[in-house]
Each structure stands twice: as C-alpha cells, then as structure tokens.
Amino acid sequence: MFYEFNLIWSLVENGNILDDVGDYLDSMKEQNHPLYSIDRDHIDRLLAKECPDDGDIVDLARLFLRYAGFPGASDLQDDMNKLLRLWGLSTESLNEQARKIWGDGYRPGRKVDDVVGSGFDTKDSENN
C-alpha cells in the first residue's frame, strides 16, 4: 500500500495526473450547443467570404446573440471574432448594420424579385 501511495504521489508531484485532471475539468466546463453543427457550417461559409452581403451580416449578428455568454463552443466564438477582424467590423458596428438591414425590409430567403412581383401581375393591368 505504501508503495502504491508513493507511486501515485510521484505522478501527482511530476504533474502528469494533475495535467490530465486539469484538461478533463477544462473540457467539462465547455457545454455543447444543440445547434453547433449547423452553426459551424454557417461560420465556415462566412469565413470564405471576403466581402459580406446583407444576409451574411445578419447571420453573424444572429450568431453573436446566440452564443453571447454561452459557456462552450469557444472555437465558434473565436471564428466569429475572426470574422469581425476580417470584415473590419466591431460588434457595435455589426449590430448597427444588422439593425439597419432589418429596418430596410430584409427578410431571410426573400429575393429582390420576390418583392417586385411577377410579370403576370403587370400583364393584367396593361390590358385594362
């Protein structure tokens, strides 16, 4: 028993077990977000963009809101901050732009052609 105690103590003293336990405890602090895999795809898509369009600005602002204060997904949060640097934005300017985009009538999935209407609508008014 004394030998086992000395062996364990020497491992603890050398830092081997403490490092492993510390790594384990650090990993336990991070929670998994249920939308992580979907959000990872969004972030990867955004990282490929040099110049974001309106939808990209809105997506990044939305993701910042989702992960604000979330104790996990640190890789996503790091990449979101990287996007701000790449696009030359701060969180304040990102949110400002996103509010303006929404205020101007942006809706996800709606194209400009959807707003104007179809040619069928104007054809009826021309014949009358």
MARKOL-458152 format. One record per residue (C-alpha): x, y, z. Coordinates in nm, 2 decimals. Layout:
N
+--------+--------+--------+
!      X !      Y !      Z !
+--------+--------+--------+
!      X !      Y !      Z !
...
+--------+--------+--------+
//
This chain:
128
+--------+--------+--------+
!      X !      Y !      Z !
+--------+--------+--------+
!   0.00 !   0.00 !   0.00 !
!   0.28 !   0.24 !   0.09 !
!   0.45 !   0.17 !  -0.25 !
!   0.13 !   0.25 !  -0.44 !
!   0.08 !   0.57 !  -0.25 !
!   0.44 !   0.67 !  -0.33 !
!   0.39 !   0.59 !  -0.70 !
!   0.07 !   0.79 !  -0.72 !
!   0.23 !   1.08 !  -0.53 !
!   0.53 !   1.09 !  -0.76 !
!   0.30 !   1.10 !  -1.06 !
!   0.10 !   1.38 !  -0.90 !
!   0.41 !   1.56 !  -0.80 !
!   0.55 !   1.54 !  -1.15 !
!   0.23 !   1.70 !  -1.29 !
!   0.12 !   1.41 !  -1.51 !
!  -0.20 !   1.33 !  -1.33 !
!  -0.27 !   1.69 !  -1.25 !
!  -0.24 !   1.79 !  -1.61 !
!  -0.48 !   1.51 !  -1.72 !
!  -0.73 !   1.60 !  -1.45 !
!  -0.70 !   1.97 !  -1.54 !
!  -0.76 !   1.90 !  -1.91 !
!  -1.06 !   1.69 !  -1.82 !
!  -1.20 !   1.96 !  -1.59 !
!  -1.15 !   2.22 !  -1.86 !
!  -1.33 !   2.01 !  -2.11 !
!  -1.62 !   1.97 !  -1.87 !
!  -1.66 !   2.35 !  -1.84 !
!  -1.75 !   2.37 !  -2.21 !
!  -2.11 !   2.29 !  -2.29 !
!  -2.23 !   2.16 !  -2.63 !
!  -2.48 !   2.38 !  -2.81 !
!  -2.76 !   2.18 !  -2.98 !
!  -2.72 !   2.39 !  -3.30 !
!  -2.34 !   2.36 !  -3.30 !
!  -2.30 !   2.16 !  -3.63 !
!  -2.54 !   2.39 !  -3.82 !
!  -2.37 !   2.70 !  -3.69 !
!  -2.03 !   2.55 !  -3.77 !
!  -2.14 !   2.52 !  -4.13 !
!  -2.26 !   2.89 !  -4.13 !
!  -1.93 !   3.01 !  -3.98 !
!  -1.73 !   2.81 !  -4.23 !
!  -1.94 !   2.96 !  -4.52 !
!  -1.89 !   3.31 !  -4.37 !
!  -1.51 !   3.26 !  -4.34 !
!  -1.49 !   3.20 !  -4.71 !
!  -1.64 !   3.55 !  -4.78 !
!  -1.41 !   3.85 !  -4.83 !
!  -1.70 !   4.09 !  -4.86 !
!  -2.02 !   4.01 !  -4.67 !
!  -2.36 !   4.07 !  -4.82 !
!  -2.67 !   4.17 !  -4.61 !
!  -2.76 !   3.81 !  -4.52 !
!  -2.40 !   3.75 !  -4.40 !
!  -2.41 !   4.05 !  -4.17 !
!  -2.74 !   3.94 !  -4.03 !
!  -2.62 !   3.58 !  -3.99 !
!  -2.31 !   3.68 !  -3.80 !
!  -2.51 !   3.92 !  -3.57 !
!  -2.76 !   3.64 !  -3.50 !
!  -2.48 !   3.40 !  -3.41 !
!  -2.32 !   3.65 !  -3.18 !
!  -2.65 !   3.69 !  -3.00 !
!  -2.70 !   3.31 !  -2.98 !
!  -2.35 !   3.25 !  -2.82 !
!  -2.33 !   3.56 !  -2.60 !
!  -2.25 !   3.42 !  -2.25 !
!  -2.26 !   3.06 !  -2.37 !
!  -2.01 !   2.85 !  -2.18 !
!  -1.88 !   2.65 !  -2.47 !
!  -1.83 !   2.64 !  -2.85 !
!  -1.52 !   2.85 !  -2.80 !
!  -1.40 !   2.76 !  -3.15 !
!  -1.71 !   2.91 !  -3.30 !
!  -1.68 !   3.22 !  -3.08 !
!  -1.31 !   3.26 !  -3.18 !
!  -1.41 !   3.23 !  -3.55 !
!  -1.69 !   3.49 !  -3.51 !
!  -1.44 !   3.73 !  -3.37 !
!  -1.20 !   3.65 !  -3.65 !
!  -1.48 !   3.74 !  -3.90 !
!  -1.52 !   4.08 !  -3.73 !
!  -1.15 !   4.14 !  -3.78 !
!  -1.15 !   4.01 !  -4.14 !
!  -1.45 !   4.23 !  -4.23 !
!  -1.32 !   4.53 !  -4.04 !
!  -1.61 !   4.55 !  -3.80 !
!  -1.67 !   4.58 !  -3.43 !
!  -1.96 !   4.41 !  -3.25 !
!  -2.12 !   4.75 !  -3.22 !
!  -2.09 !   4.83 !  -3.60 !
!  -2.21 !   4.47 !  -3.68 !
!  -2.52 !   4.52 !  -3.47 !
!  -2.58 !   4.87 !  -3.61 !
!  -2.56 !   4.74 !  -3.97 !
!  -2.78 !   4.44 !  -3.89 !
!  -3.05 !   4.67 !  -3.74 !
!  -3.04 !   4.89 !  -4.05 !
!  -3.06 !   4.59 !  -4.28 !
!  -3.37 !   4.46 !  -4.09 !
!  -3.52 !   4.81 !  -4.08 !
!  -3.48 !   4.84 !  -4.46 !
!  -3.71 !   4.54 !  -4.50 !
!  -3.46 !   4.25 !  -4.52 !
!  -3.62 !   3.91 !  -4.47 !
!  -3.42 !   3.58 !  -4.49 !
!  -3.49 !   3.38 !  -4.80 !
!  -3.67 !   3.66 !  -4.98 !
!  -3.50 !   3.78 !  -5.31 !
!  -3.54 !   4.12 !  -5.47 !
!  -3.75 !   3.97 !  -5.74 !
!  -4.00 !   3.84 !  -5.48 !
!  -4.06 !   4.20 !  -5.36 !
!  -4.13 !   4.34 !  -5.71 !
!  -4.39 !   4.08 !  -5.81 !
!  -4.43 !   3.87 !  -6.12 !
!  -4.48 !   3.97 !  -6.48 !
!  -4.82 !   3.81 !  -6.46 !
!  -4.95 !   4.09 !  -6.22 !
!  -4.84 !   4.37 !  -6.45 !
!  -4.97 !   4.20 !  -6.77 !
!  -5.33 !   4.21 !  -6.63 !
!  -5.31 !   4.58 !  -6.55 !
!  -5.17 !   4.67 !  -6.90 !
!  -5.47 !   4.50 !  -7.08 !
!  -5.73 !   4.70 !  -6.88 !
+--------+--------+--------+
//
